[in-house]
Amino acid sequence: MTESIATIVRLRWALTFAAMRKSVAQTVGYVITAVIAVSVVIGAAIAGWMAGLLPIGGDAAFLGSFNAAVVFVGSVLVIMIILFQLLYLGQGSTLTPGKFALYGIPDRTLSLGLLLAGLSGMPAIVGVLGMMLWALAYRGLGSAAVIGQIIAAPLFVVVAMSLSKLVVAAVSSLVRSARGKNLFYAIVVLAVILFSQVGGALTARTAIDGSVQTVSVRVESLLVVSDVVSWTPFGAAFQLPFDAFRGDWGPFSARVLILVATVVLCFMGSTACLRHDRLTAGMSAGQSARASAKASAKGLGAFGRMADSPSGAIAARLFTYLKRDARQTMLFGMPILFVVLMGFQSHGVTPVIWMGLAMGSWFMFLGEGNGLAYDGRGYTMEVIAGVSGFTDRKGRVRLLATLATAYILTLALGIFVFTGDWRDGDLVSLDLALVGMALGLSYASLGLAEVLSVVLMYPVPPIDKPFSTPQGRAVAQGFFPFVQMLGTPLTFLPTGVLAIVMGISGMFESSPIWSVRLLGLIALANGVGILALGTWLGGKLLDVRSLSVLKTLNGFASL
């Protein structure tokens, strides 16, 4: 048993070093990851040292608030780690239980080996070191609190890893249909975004004459929530140093037992899911085959409704993919989500809601920035048929730009009706300018995506396993989308320069309504220009790199 576990742990690092040497891009990515890891550890030490300067030992009220804040933030961190693991990393395509099916490793041995392999990785090591250095924050409370935090550090990491393994294993084992996985994928994405807004639910805003003057934390609500959470696996580890400081060794021991019991139960649950998967292997595939045999195709579908041309066929194929692929279509919900979130934060200032529309349009096409990887080997037929790169980019753009235009305008009409801005002519001008900005941002993001998807590709999980992780995906997916996110505003430099010129020349003061309208048209024209440029440049790059892209996609398919 011990030898098998040690082999799995060594295999985890052997695969990491192999992936690191696979290409220059992978090596650079791992170097950047290592730099970030060191920065996180140093940042935790600095944060702990600065927090230790606060008067937490001399003020009982301040200590209670500090205790509640630490427990609350820590519990949210654990939940975010679980959701992040489920959404972004999954089980991993190499060290999954299915990869060891031929070796006859007992279920418990394999589950324990995979857990220890995860705990030996860089994220776990960084987490333990960072939490231990956070003990500097409690140096003013005495040695007992510092030792309590040092004990809590590995417990926090082990519990977070165990909960993540259990949730991922349970989802992979129980959610088997493609529709169920896509629905669950969408729910997890929404949960991640909603959890990022938790802070707003615990803040109180004091307004005078409609303007927000102060923002303060509702201490009473925070104390109640943190007191409950401190007795759960999510926040128990963060309460340990405070129990040690107060000498509450009974609650301290009880919380340690809660954490240990959580690890044991998670291990048992993961082992049960592994056993269930082995006993039901192949059943889902057989059921899917029978369902497919009963299905009857009617007509040509999207291919019968698109233009009879190569670009029309590409658009039809993309539309067919999007209807079945929640990995990409989930991002189309960003405008609605941002509008709803900004609506809760607007406090009656309706232009804030329109800013949510523009922000959602900015993020809507992040998936298209890796569109060729989502197509996979479907691109092979284009190369065989001799389809030009411009035709491919044109087909994708004609569909996505049409969908974005109809979608944003429909959502804008709904916002007009909901907010009642149509009653105020000045607000209508401002809102129309923001609609033009939203359309321009979506076009610019799409145009940039058509270029980046040719040169910055990374592996994606298969459509039937959206929670798996192809080897080498984590590092690339962590950085490549930022190129598009940060690059899109840079494409709007012409609009920004003209806005500055208009401000310096006094146009906003002399003719504010017409200036705002003009700025909206400029933003829209800017986006259209970037879209046209990106379509042309992406096509040229795809012509040059078509064989290289095909080789890369074949490599992704083998992961």
C-alpha positions in Angstrom: 0.0 0.0 0.0 2.7 2.5 1.0 4.7 1.7 -2.2 1.7 2.3 -4.4 0.9 5.6 -2.7 4.5 6.8 -3.0 4.5 5.8 -6.7 1.4 7.9 -7.3 3.0 10.9 -5.6 6.2 10.5 -7.6 4.1 10.2 -10.8 2.4 13.5 -10.1 5.7 15.3 -10.0 7.1 13.4 -13.0 4.1 14.5 -15.1 4.6 18.1 -13.9 8.2 18.2 -15.0 7.3 16.5 -18.3 4.7 19.1 -19.0 7.2 21.8 -18.1 9.7 20.6 -20.7 7.1 20.0 -23.3 7.4 23.5 -24.9 8.9 26.9 -24.2 5.4 28.3 -23.5 4.8 25.7 -20.8 8.2 26.4 -19.3 7.5 30.1 -19.2 4.1 29.5 -17.7 5.4 27.3 -14.9 8.1 29.9 -14.2 5.5 32.6 -13.9 3.4 30.3 -11.7 6.4 29.8 -9.4 7.0 33.6 -9.2 3.3 34.1 -8.3 3.5 31.3 -5.7 6.6 33.0 -4.1 4.8 36.3 -4.2 1.7 34.8 -2.5 3.9 33.5 0.3 5.7 36.8 0.8 2.4 38.6 0.6 1.0 36.4 3.3 4.0 37.2 5.5 3.6 40.9 4.9 -0.1 40.8 5.5 0.4 38.9 8.8 3.1 41.3 10.0 0.9 44.4 9.2 -2.2 42.8 10.8 0.0 42.1 13.9 0.4 45.8 14.3 -3.3 46.3 14.9 -4.5 46.6 18.5 -6.2 43.3 18.6 -4.9 42.3 22.0 -5.8 45.5 23.9 -9.4 46.1 22.6 -12.0 43.4 23.3 -14.5 44.8 20.8 -11.9 45.2 18.1 -10.7 41.6 18.7 -14.2 40.3 18.3 -14.7 42.1 15.0 -11.2 41.0 13.8 -12.1 37.4 14.8 -15.4 37.5 13.0 -13.8 39.0 9.9 -11.0 36.3 9.7 -13.4 33.4 10.2 -15.9 34.8 7.6 -13.2 35.6 5.0 -11.6 32.2 5.6 -14.8 30.3 5.1 -15.6 32.1 1.9 -12.0 31.3 0.8 -12.6 27.6 1.4 -15.9 27.6 -0.5 -14.3 29.5 -3.4 -11.4 27.0 -3.5 -14.0 24.2 -3.9 -15.9 26.0 -6.6 -12.7 27.0 -8.3 -11.5 23.4 -8.2 -14.8 22.2 -9.6 -15.1 24.8 -12.4 -11.5 25.4 -13.4 -9.4 22.3 -12.5 -11.7 19.3 -12.2 -10.2 15.9 -11.5 -7.4 16.3 -14.0 -7.2 14.2 -17.1 -4.0 12.3 -16.1 -4.3 11.5 -12.4 -7.9 10.4 -12.6 -9.0 7.1 -11.1 -9.9 5.8 -14.5 -6.3 6.0 -15.6 -5.3 3.4 -13.0 -8.1 1.0 -13.8 -5.8 -1.6 -15.3 -3.4 -1.8 -12.4 -5.6 -3.4 -9.8 -5.0 -0.8 -7.1 -7.5 -1.1 -4.2 -10.0 1.7 -3.9 -8.8 3.0 -0.6 -5.1 2.9 -1.7 -5.9 4.8 -4.9 -8.1 7.4 -3.2 -5.4 8.0 -0.6 -2.7 8.2 -3.2 -4.6 10.7 -5.3 -5.3 12.8 -2.2 -1.6 12.9 -1.1 -0.6 13.6 -4.7 -2.8 16.7 -4.5 -1.4 17.7 -1.1 2.2 17.5 -2.5 1.5 19.9 -5.3 2.5 23.6 -5.4 -0.9 25.1 -4.5 -1.1 23.0 -1.3 2.5 23.8 -0.3 1.9 27.5 -0.9 -1.3 27.3 1.1 0.4 25.8 4.1 3.4 28.2 4.0 1.1 31.2 3.6 -1.2 30.2 6.4 1.8 29.5 8.7 3.2 32.9 8.0 -0.2 34.4 8.7 0.6 33.4 12.3 2.5 36.7 12.5 -0.8 38.4 12.8 -1.3 36.8 16.2 2.0 37.6 17.7 0.4 40.2 19.9 -2.0 37.6 21.3 0.7 35.4 22.7 2.5 32.2 21.8 -0.7 30.0 22.2 -2.5 31.9 19.4 0.6 31.6 17.1 0.9 27.9 17.8 -2.8 27.5 17.2 -2.5 29.1 13.8 0.5 26.9 12.9 -1.6 23.9 13.7 -4.6 25.3 11.8 -2.5 25.9 8.6 -2.1 22.2 7.5 -5.6 21.4 8.7 -7.1 24.2 6.5 -5.2 22.9 3.4 -6.1 19.2 4.0 -9.8 20.0 4.6 -10.0 22.3 1.6 -8.4 19.6 -0.6 -10.5 16.8 0.8 -13.8 18.7 0.3 -12.7 19.6 -3.2 -11.9 16.0 -4.0 -15.2 14.8 -2.6 -17.3 17.4 -4.5 -15.5 16.7 -7.8 -15.8 13.0 -7.4 -19.5 13.2 -6.5 -20.3 15.4 -9.5 -18.3 13.2 -11.9 -19.9 10.1 -10.5 -23.5 11.2 -10.1 -24.0 13.8 -12.9 -23.6 11.6 -16.0 -25.8 12.9 -18.7 -24.4 15.7 -21.0 -27.4 17.9 -20.2 -27.0 17.4 -16.5 -23.2 18.3 -16.7 -23.9 21.4 -18.7 -26.6 22.5 -16.3 -24.3 21.9 -13.3 -21.5 23.7 -15.0 -23.7 26.7 -15.5 -24.8 26.6 -11.8 -21.2 26.5 -10.6 -20.2 29.5 -12.8 -23.1 31.5 -11.3 -22.2 30.4 -7.8 -18.6 31.6 -8.2 -19.8 35.0 -9.4 -22.4 35.4 -6.8 -20.0 34.5 -4.0 -17.7 37.2 -5.3 -20.5 39.6 -4.3 -20.9 38.4 -0.7 -19.1 41.4 0.6 -21.8 43.7 -0.7 -24.4 41.8 1.3 -22.7 42.7 4.6 -22.1 46.4 3.9 -24.3 49.2 5.0 -24.4 52.4 2.9 -25.4 55.7 4.4 -26.7 58.1 1.8 -27.4 61.8 2.0 -29.4 63.5 -0.8 -29.1 60.4 -2.9 -25.3 60.3 -2.8 -23.4 57.6 -1.0 -21.3 59.1 1.8 -20.0 56.2 3.8 -19.7 52.4 3.5 -19.4 50.4 6.6 -19.6 46.7 7.5 -22.7 45.4 9.4 -20.7 44.1 12.4 -23.8 42.5 14.0 -24.5 40.4 10.9 -20.8 39.5 10.5 -20.6 38.3 14.2 -23.7 36.1 13.8 -22.6 34.5 10.5 -19.0 34.0 11.7 -20.1 32.4 15.0 -22.1 29.8 13.0 -19.5 29.2 10.4 -16.8 28.7 13.0 -18.4 25.4 13.8 -18.4 24.1 10.3 -15.5 22.6 8.3 -15.3 25.9 6.3 -14.4 28.2 9.2 -13.3 26.0 12.1 -9.6 26.2 11.2 -9.6 30.0 11.3 -11.2 30.0 14.8 -8.4 27.9 16.4 -5.9 30.7 17.2 -8.6 32.7 18.9 -9.7 29.7 21.0 -6.1 29.1 21.9 -5.7 32.8 22.9 -8.7 32.7 25.2 -7.8 29.3 26.6 -11.0 27.7 25.4 -9.4 24.3 25.0 -12.8 22.5 24.9 -14.0 24.3 21.8 -10.5 24.2 20.4 -10.5 20.4 20.6 -14.0 20.1 19.3 -13.1 22.1 16.2 -10.0 20.0 15.6 -12.2 16.9 15.8 -14.7 18.5 13.3 -11.8 19.1 10.9 -10.4 15.6 11.3 -13.9 14.0 10.9 -14.4 16.0 7.8 -11.2 14.7 6.2 -12.2 11.1 7.1 -15.8 11.4 5.8 -14.5 13.1 2.6 -12.1 10.2 2.1 -14.8 7.7 2.6 -17.1 9.5 0.3 -14.4 9.8 -2.4 -13.7 6.1 -2.1 -17.4 5.3 -2.4 -17.6 7.4 -5.6 -14.6 5.6 -7.0 -16.2 2.2 -6.2 -19.4 3.4 -7.8 -17.6 4.5 -11.0 -15.8 1.1 -11.3 -19.0 -0.9 -10.8 -21.0 1.2 -13.3 -18.2 1.8 -15.9 -19.6 1.9 -19.5 -23.3 2.1 -18.4 -23.7 5.7 -19.3 -22.1 5.2 -22.7 -24.4 2.3 -23.5 -27.5 4.3 -22.5 -26.3 7.2 -24.6 -25.9 4.9 -27.6 -29.4 3.6 -27.2 -30.8 7.1 -27.0 -28.9 8.1 -30.1 -30.2 5.1 -32.0 -33.8 6.2 -31.2 -33.1 9.8 -32.3 -34.1 10.7 -35.8 -32.5 13.6 -37.7 -34.9 16.0 -39.4 -33.6 18.2 -42.2 -30.2 19.9 -42.3 -30.8 22.0 -39.2 -28.7 25.1 -39.0 -27.0 24.2 -42.3 -30.3 24.6 -44.1 -30.8 28.1 -42.7 -27.4 29.6 -43.3 -26.0 30.9 -46.6 -24.9 28.3 -49.1 -21.3 29.1 -48.9 -18.1 28.0 -47.1 -18.4 30.7 -44.5 -22.1 29.9 -44.1 -21.3 26.2 -43.5 -18.7 27.3 -40.8 -21.3 29.5 -39.2 -23.8 26.7 -39.2 -21.3 24.3 -37.6 -20.4 26.8 -34.9 -24.1 27.4 -34.2 -24.6 23.7 -33.8 -21.7 23.4 -31.4 -22.9 26.4 -29.3 -26.4 24.8 -28.8 -24.7 21.8 -27.2 -21.7 23.3 -25.4 -22.3 25.0 -22.1 -18.5 25.7 -21.8 -18.9 28.4 -24.4 -22.5 29.5 -24.2 -22.2 30.1 -20.4 -20.2 33.3 -21.2 -23.2 34.6 -23.2 -24.9 35.1 -19.8 -22.3 37.6 -18.7 -24.2 40.7 -19.9 -27.4 39.7 -18.0 -25.4 38.7 -14.9 -23.5 42.0 -14.9 -26.7 44.0 -15.4 -28.4 42.2 -12.5 -25.4 42.7 -10.2 -24.9 46.3 -11.1 -28.7 46.8 -10.7 -28.3 45.8 -7.0 -25.4 48.2 -6.6 -26.9 51.1 -8.5 -29.1 52.6 -5.7 -31.3 54.3 -8.2 -28.5 55.6 -10.4 -29.5 54.0 -13.7 -26.4 54.7 -15.7 -24.6 52.2 -13.4 -26.9 49.5 -14.8 -25.9 50.4 -18.3 -22.3 50.2 -17.4 -23.0 46.6 -16.4 -24.2 46.0 -20.0 -20.9 47.3 -21.3 -18.8 45.3 -18.9 -20.7 42.1 -19.7 -20.2 42.7 -23.4 -16.5 43.0 -22.7 -16.3 39.5 -21.3 -18.8 37.8 -23.5 -16.3 36.4 -26.1 -13.6 35.2 -23.8 -14.4 31.6 -24.9 -14.0 32.6 -28.6 -10.4 33.6 -27.8 -9.8 29.8 -27.7 -12.4 28.9 -30.3 -10.2 26.6 -32.4 -9.5 24.5 -29.4 -13.2 24.2 -28.7 -13.7 23.1 -32.3 -11.0 20.5 -31.9 -10.6 18.1 -34.8 -13.6 19.6 -36.6 -11.0 22.0 -38.0 -9.4 19.1 -39.9 -12.1 19.1 -42.6 -11.4 22.8 -43.3 -7.7 22.1 -43.9 -8.5 19.1 -46.1 -11.1 21.1 -48.1 -8.7 24.0 -48.5 -10.9 26.6 -46.8 -9.0 29.9 -46.4 -8.3 31.4 -43.0 -10.3 34.5 -43.9 -13.4 32.4 -44.8 -13.1 30.6 -41.4 -12.9 33.8 -39.5 -15.7 35.4 -41.6 -18.0 32.5 -40.9 -17.4 32.7 -37.1 -17.7 36.4 -37.0 -20.9 36.6 -39.1 -22.7 34.3 -36.6 -21.2 35.7 -33.3 -21.5 39.3 -34.3 -25.2 38.8 -35.3 -26.0 37.1 -32.1 -24.2 39.7 -30.0 -26.0 42.6 -31.8 -29.4 41.1 -31.4 -28.7 40.0 -27.8 -27.3 43.4 -26.6 -30.1 45.4 -28.3 -32.8 43.2 -26.8 -31.2 43.5 -23.4 -30.9 47.2 -23.8 -34.6 47.5 -24.7 -35.4 45.6 -21.5 -33.3 47.9 -19.4 -35.0 50.9 -21.0 -38.4 49.6 -20.0 -37.3 48.5 -16.5 -35.5 51.7 -15.5 -37.9 54.1 -17.2 -35.0 56.1 -18.7 -37.0 56.6 -21.9 -38.9 59.4 -20.1 -35.8 61.6 -19.8 -34.2 62.8 -23.0 -30.8 63.4 -21.4 -30.7 59.9 -19.9 -31.7 58.5 -23.3 -28.7 60.1 -24.9 -26.4 58.8 -22.2 -27.9 55.3 -22.4 -27.7 55.2 -26.2 -24.0 56.1 -25.9 -23.5 53.3 -23.4 -25.3 50.9 -25.8 -22.9 52.0 -28.5 -20.0 51.4 -26.2 -21.4 47.9 -25.3 -21.7 47.0 -28.9 -18.2 48.4 -29.7 -16.7 46.4 -26.8 -18.3 43.2 -27.9 -17.1 43.7 -31.5 -13.6 44.6 -30.4 -13.4 41.7 -28.1 -14.6 39.4 -30.9 -12.1 40.8 -33.4 -9.2 40.4 -30.9 -10.5 36.8 -30.2 -10.2 35.9 -33.9 -6.5 36.7 -33.8 -5.7 35.3 -30.4 -7.4 32.0 -31.0 -4.9 31.3 -33.8 -1.8 32.1 -31.8 -2.6 31.5 -28.1 -4.4 28.1 -27.9 -4.6 25.9 -24.8 -6.3 22.6 -24.1 -10.0 22.5 -23.1 -11.9 19.8 -21.3 -14.1 17.6 -23.6 -17.7 18.5 -23.9 -18.8 15.4 -22.1 -16.4 16.0 -19.2 -16.4 19.7 -18.5 -14.9 19.2 -15.0 -11.7 17.4 -16.3 -8.4 19.0 -16.8 -6.2 18.3 -19.8 -2.5 18.2 -18.9 -1.0 21.7 -19.4 -4.4 23.5 -19.3 -4.2 25.1 -15.9 -1.2 27.4 -16.4 -2.3 28.4 -19.9 -5.9 29.0 -19.0 -4.8 31.1 -16.1 -2.9 33.6 -18.2 -4.1 33.5 -21.9 -7.6 34.9 -21.2 -6.0 37.9 -19.6 -4.4 38.8 -22.9 -7.9 39.3 -24.4 -9.3 40.9 -21.2 -6.5 43.5 -21.1 -6.1 43.8 -24.8 -9.7 44.7 -25.5 -9.5 48.1 -23.7 -6.3 48.8 -25.5 -8.1 48.5 -28.8 -10.3 51.4 -27.6 -7.4 53.8 -27.4 -8.7 55.8 -30.4 -12.0 56.3 -28.6 -10.2 57.3 -25.4 -8.0 59.8 -27.2 -10.9 61.4 -28.9 -12.8 61.6 -25.6 -9.9 63.4 -24.1 -9.7 65.8 -27.0 -13.4 66.5 -26.7 -13.0 67.2 -23.0 -10.1 69.5 -23.5 -11.9 71.4 -26.3 -14.9 72.0 -24.0 -17.4 70.0 -26.2 -18.9 68.2 -23.2 -19.6 71.6 -21.6 -20.9 73.4 -24.6 -23.0 70.6 -26.1 -23.1 67.7 -23.6 -26.0 65.8 -25.3 -24.5 65.8 -28.8 -21.0 65.1 -27.4 -22.2 62.0 -25.6 -24.0 60.8 -28.7 -21.0 61.4 -30.8 -18.8 59.5 -28.3 -21.2 56.6 -28.5 -20.9 56.5 -32.3 -17.1 56.8 -32.1 -17.0 53.8 -29.7 -19.3 51.8 -32.0 -17.1 52.6 -35.1 -14.0 51.8 -33.1 -15.4 48.3 -32.3 -16.5 47.7 -35.9 -13.0 48.7 -37.2 -11.3 46.3 -34.7 -13.7 43.5 -35.7 -12.9 44.0 -39.4 -9.1 44.2 -38.7 -9.2 41.2 -36.4 -11.1 39.1 -39.0 -8.6 40.0 -41.7 -5.5 39.5 -39.6 -6.8 36.3 -38.0 -7.5 34.9 -41.4 -4.0 35.7 -42.6 -2.4 34.2 -39.5 -4.6 31.1 -39.9 -3.5 30.6 -43.5 0.1 30.7 -42.4 -0.3 28.5 -39.3 -3.1 26.1 -40.4 -0.8 23.0 -40.3 0.7 24.1 -37.0 -2.8 24.7 -35.6 -3.9 21.3 -36.8 -0.8 19.6 -35.2 -1.6 21.5 -31.9 -5.2 20.4 -32.0 -4.2 16.8 -32.5 -1.9 17.1 -29.6 -4.7 18.5 -27.4 -6.9 15.5 -28.5 -4.3 13.0 -27.2 -4.2 14.5 -23.7 
